[in-house]
Amino acid sequence: MNYFKKPFYIFKYSYLIWILALKELKLRYRGSALGFLWTLVNPLLLLSIYTFLFTVIFKSSAKAYPVYFFSGVLVFNWFSSSLNEGTISVVGAGGFITKSTLPSEIVVIVKVMSNFLNYIFSVPVLLVFVLIYRVPLGFPLFVFPFLIAIQFLISIGIAFFFATWNVFYRDTYHIVMNLLQMLFFVMPVMYFDKQLPERLRNLVYLNPIAYLIKCYQGVFYYDTFPRPGYMIFLVVIALMTYIVGFHYYHSRKDLFAECL
């Protein structure tokens, strides 16, 4: 199995990953009266708060600003939650790692998958606000599944690195958590990139996740297709991040048992 094919063999366990992700989502809301409905209620409350904040208090003049904001913040929440949970996934699944014959990479992928499901259940709330603000949705919506696939691979690839480091250096989780909080404020989620000076704008877009968010906003807010250059860049970054992250994790996982 060569260097490029090996990372994708893990997806032969896709059904198991799917079942474990659903189980994790059920455990997240276990004991609550609303259960899975919280996947709709949480984003609805979040969007309502930010809509009030930016349309009533700060009085943003941007047309349909809540749609712009929510199309970005949902993506970022999926990304940040995947990395936060993925970072501690190996340490939290010590028995699975040391005793199971299944590939331990599964525990990292499950975290990304469960947060992806949470994201997908939040998209209907976004679509409701798209209708309320009469934002047109057209053919660019067909790009949406490709953006999801790109983000899925990028998130798993980065999570492989962080999960590996956290086994040996438990401070990794706290560093990642703070970095993600900082990252939220330096990406075009709450503000428009045109509000930034050109030099700073170029610096922001050195981050591929910022490109990804721009593509999502293009689909849901601007009703435009992502530029071909953006898409090619993101596909290359996604494949490289996933493949290199997988091999980095795989090359060190035999050492995990000593630290768990």
C-alpha positions as CSV (number, residue, x, y, z in Angstrom):
1,M,0.0,0.0,0.0
2,N,1.7,3.2,-1.1
3,Y,2.1,6.5,0.6
4,F,-0.9,8.1,-1.0
5,K,-3.4,5.1,-0.9
6,K,-2.7,4.0,2.7
7,P,-4.4,7.0,4.4
8,F,-7.7,6.3,2.7
9,Y,-7.9,2.6,3.7
10,I,-9.4,3.8,7.0
11,F,-12.6,4.7,5.2
12,K,-13.4,1.0,4.7
13,Y,-14.6,1.4,8.3
14,S,-17.0,4.2,7.3
15,Y,-20.1,2.4,8.6
16,L,-18.5,1.9,12.0
17,I,-17.3,5.6,12.1
18,W,-20.9,6.6,11.2
19,I,-22.4,4.5,14.0
20,L,-19.9,5.7,16.6
21,A,-20.5,9.4,15.6
22,L,-24.2,9.0,16.0
23,K,-23.7,7.3,19.4
24,E,-21.5,10.2,20.5
25,L,-24.1,12.7,19.4
26,K,-26.7,10.8,21.4
27,L,-24.5,10.8,24.5
28,R,-24.0,14.5,24.1
29,Y,-27.7,15.2,24.6
30,R,-28.5,12.2,26.8
31,G,-30.8,13.1,29.7
32,S,-32.0,16.3,28.1
33,A,-35.7,16.8,27.5
34,L,-35.2,18.1,23.9
35,G,-32.5,15.6,22.9
36,F,-31.5,16.0,19.3
37,L,-33.6,19.1,19.0
38,W,-30.8,20.9,20.8
39,T,-28.8,20.7,17.5
40,L,-31.5,23.1,16.1
41,V,-32.1,25.1,19.3
42,N,-28.5,25.9,20.0
43,P,-27.7,27.5,16.6
44,L,-31.1,29.2,16.6
45,L,-30.3,30.9,20.0
46,L,-26.8,31.7,18.8
47,L,-28.1,33.4,15.6
48,S,-30.8,35.2,17.5
49,I,-28.3,36.7,19.9
50,Y,-25.9,37.8,17.2
51,T,-28.8,39.2,15.1
52,F,-29.9,41.3,18.0
53,L,-26.3,42.4,18.8
54,F,-25.3,43.4,15.3
55,T,-28.6,44.7,13.9
56,V,-30.0,46.5,17.0
57,I,-27.1,47.4,19.2
58,F,-24.2,47.9,16.7
59,K,-26.7,48.5,13.8
60,S,-24.7,46.9,11.0
61,S,-25.7,48.5,7.6
62,A,-24.8,45.3,5.7
63,K,-27.7,43.7,3.9
64,A,-28.8,40.4,5.6
65,Y,-25.8,40.5,7.9
66,P,-27.1,37.5,10.1
67,V,-26.9,35.2,7.0
68,Y,-23.3,36.3,6.3
69,F,-22.3,35.8,9.9
70,F,-24.0,32.5,10.4
71,S,-22.7,31.0,7.2
72,G,-19.2,31.6,8.5
73,V,-19.6,30.9,12.2
74,L,-21.3,27.5,11.7
75,V,-18.3,26.4,9.6
76,F,-15.8,27.7,12.2
77,N,-17.7,26.0,15.0
78,W,-17.5,22.7,13.2
79,F,-13.8,23.2,12.7
80,S,-12.9,24.4,16.2
81,S,-15.1,21.7,17.9
82,S,-13.5,19.0,15.8
83,L,-10.0,20.1,16.8
84,N,-10.8,20.6,20.4
85,E,-12.4,17.2,20.8
86,G,-10.0,15.5,18.3
87,T,-7.0,16.7,20.3
88,I,-8.1,14.8,23.4
89,S,-9.7,11.9,21.6
90,V,-6.7,9.4,21.9
91,V,-6.1,10.2,25.6
92,G,-9.8,9.8,26.3
93,A,-10.0,6.5,24.5
94,G,-7.1,4.7,26.3
95,G,-8.8,1.3,26.4
96,F,-9.7,1.4,22.7
97,I,-6.2,2.4,21.8
98,T,-4.4,-0.2,23.8
99,K,-6.7,-3.2,23.5
100,S,-8.7,-2.9,20.3
101,T,-7.5,-4.5,17.1
102,L,-9.3,-1.7,15.1
103,P,-7.2,1.2,13.7
104,S,-6.9,3.8,16.4
105,E,-7.3,6.6,13.8
106,I,-11.0,5.9,14.0
107,V,-11.3,7.7,17.3
108,V,-10.0,10.9,15.8
109,I,-12.2,10.7,12.7
110,V,-15.3,10.0,14.9
111,K,-14.9,13.4,16.6
112,V,-14.8,15.2,13.3
113,M,-17.8,13.2,12.0
114,S,-19.9,13.8,15.1
115,N,-19.3,17.6,14.9
116,F,-20.0,17.4,11.2
117,L,-23.4,15.9,12.0
118,N,-24.0,18.7,14.5
119,Y,-23.2,21.2,11.7
120,I,-25.5,19.5,9.2
121,F,-28.4,19.7,11.7
122,S,-27.7,23.4,12.1
123,V,-27.9,24.2,8.4
124,P,-31.7,24.2,8.3
125,V,-31.6,27.1,10.7
126,L,-29.3,29.0,8.3
127,L,-31.7,28.2,5.4
128,V,-34.6,29.7,7.4
129,F,-32.8,32.9,7.8
130,V,-31.8,32.9,4.1
131,L,-35.6,32.8,3.4
132,I,-36.4,35.4,6.0
133,Y,-33.9,37.9,4.5
134,R,-34.7,36.8,0.9
135,V,-31.1,36.0,0.1
136,P,-31.1,34.2,-3.3
137,L,-29.7,30.7,-3.5
138,G,-28.8,29.3,-6.9
139,F,-26.5,26.9,-8.6
140,P,-23.5,27.7,-6.4
141,L,-25.3,25.6,-3.8
142,F,-24.1,22.5,-5.7
143,V,-20.5,23.4,-4.6
144,F,-21.6,22.9,-0.9
145,P,-20.9,19.1,-0.7
146,F,-17.4,19.7,-2.1
147,L,-16.7,22.3,0.5
148,I,-17.8,19.9,3.2
149,A,-15.5,17.2,1.8
150,I,-12.6,19.6,1.8
151,Q,-13.2,20.8,5.4
152,F,-13.6,17.2,6.5
153,L,-10.2,16.2,5.2
154,I,-8.5,19.3,6.6
155,S,-10.0,18.9,10.0
156,I,-9.0,15.2,10.3
157,G,-5.5,15.9,9.1
158,I,-4.9,18.7,11.6
159,A,-6.6,16.7,14.4
160,F,-4.2,13.8,13.7
161,F,-1.3,16.1,14.5
162,F,-2.8,17.6,17.7
163,A,-4.1,14.2,18.9
164,T,-0.6,12.8,18.6
165,W,1.1,15.7,20.3
166,N,-1.4,15.6,23.2
167,V,-0.5,12.0,24.0
168,F,3.0,13.1,24.8
169,Y,2.4,16.7,25.8
170,R,-0.9,17.2,27.6
171,D,-0.6,21.0,27.4
172,T,-1.4,20.6,23.7
173,Y,-5.1,20.7,24.4
174,H,-5.0,24.0,26.3
175,I,-2.7,25.6,23.6
176,V,-5.1,24.5,20.8
177,M,-8.2,25.8,22.7
178,N,-6.6,29.2,23.1
179,L,-5.3,29.3,19.5
180,L,-8.7,28.6,18.2
181,Q,-10.3,31.4,20.2
182,M,-7.7,33.8,18.8
183,L,-8.2,32.4,15.3
184,F,-11.9,33.2,15.4
185,F,-11.3,36.9,15.7
186,V,-8.7,37.1,12.9
187,M,-10.9,35.5,10.3
188,P,-13.7,37.1,8.2
189,V,-16.6,35.7,10.3
190,M,-18.0,38.7,12.1
191,Y,-16.6,41.3,9.6
192,F,-16.3,41.6,5.9
193,D,-12.8,41.1,4.4
194,K,-13.2,44.4,2.5
195,Q,-13.1,46.2,5.9
196,L,-9.5,45.1,6.3
197,P,-6.5,46.9,4.8
198,E,-5.2,45.0,1.8
199,R,-2.0,44.0,3.5
200,L,-3.8,42.6,6.4
201,R,-6.3,40.9,4.1
202,N,-3.6,39.0,2.3
203,L,-2.2,37.9,5.7
204,V,-5.5,36.6,6.9
205,Y,-5.9,34.5,3.7
206,L,-2.6,32.7,4.3
207,N,-4.9,30.6,6.5
208,P,-6.7,28.1,4.3
209,I,-9.7,28.0,6.7
210,A,-10.3,31.7,6.0
211,Y,-10.4,30.8,2.2
212,L,-12.9,28.0,3.1
213,I,-15.1,30.3,5.1
214,K,-15.1,32.8,2.2
215,C,-16.2,30.0,-0.2
216,Y,-19.1,29.1,2.2
217,Q,-20.2,32.7,2.4
218,G,-20.0,33.0,-1.4
219,V,-22.5,30.1,-1.7
220,F,-25.0,31.2,1.0
221,Y,-24.6,35.0,1.1
222,Y,-23.3,36.2,-2.2
223,D,-24.8,33.4,-4.4
224,T,-21.5,33.1,-6.3
225,F,-19.3,30.2,-7.2
226,P,-15.9,30.1,-5.5
227,R,-13.1,31.1,-7.7
228,P,-11.5,28.1,-9.4
229,G,-8.2,29.1,-7.9
230,Y,-9.7,29.0,-4.4
231,M,-11.1,25.5,-5.0
232,I,-7.9,24.1,-6.5
233,F,-5.9,25.6,-3.6
234,L,-8.3,24.1,-1.0
235,V,-8.3,20.6,-2.6
236,V,-4.5,20.5,-2.7
237,I,-4.3,21.7,0.9
238,A,-7.0,19.2,2.1
239,L,-5.3,16.2,0.5
240,M,-1.8,17.2,1.7
241,T,-3.0,17.9,5.2
242,Y,-4.9,14.7,5.5
243,I,-2.2,12.4,4.0
244,V,0.7,14.0,6.0
245,G,-1.4,14.1,9.2
246,F,-2.3,10.4,8.8
247,H,1.2,9.3,8.3
248,Y,2.5,11.4,11.2
249,Y,-0.1,9.9,13.5
250,H,0.5,6.4,12.1
251,S,4.2,6.6,12.6
252,R,3.9,7.3,16.3
253,K,0.8,5.4,17.4
254,D,2.9,2.4,18.5
255,L,4.3,4.6,21.3
256,F,0.9,5.6,22.6
257,A,0.4,2.6,25.0
258,E,3.5,3.8,27.0
259,C,1.9,7.2,27.7
260,L,-1.8,6.2,28.2
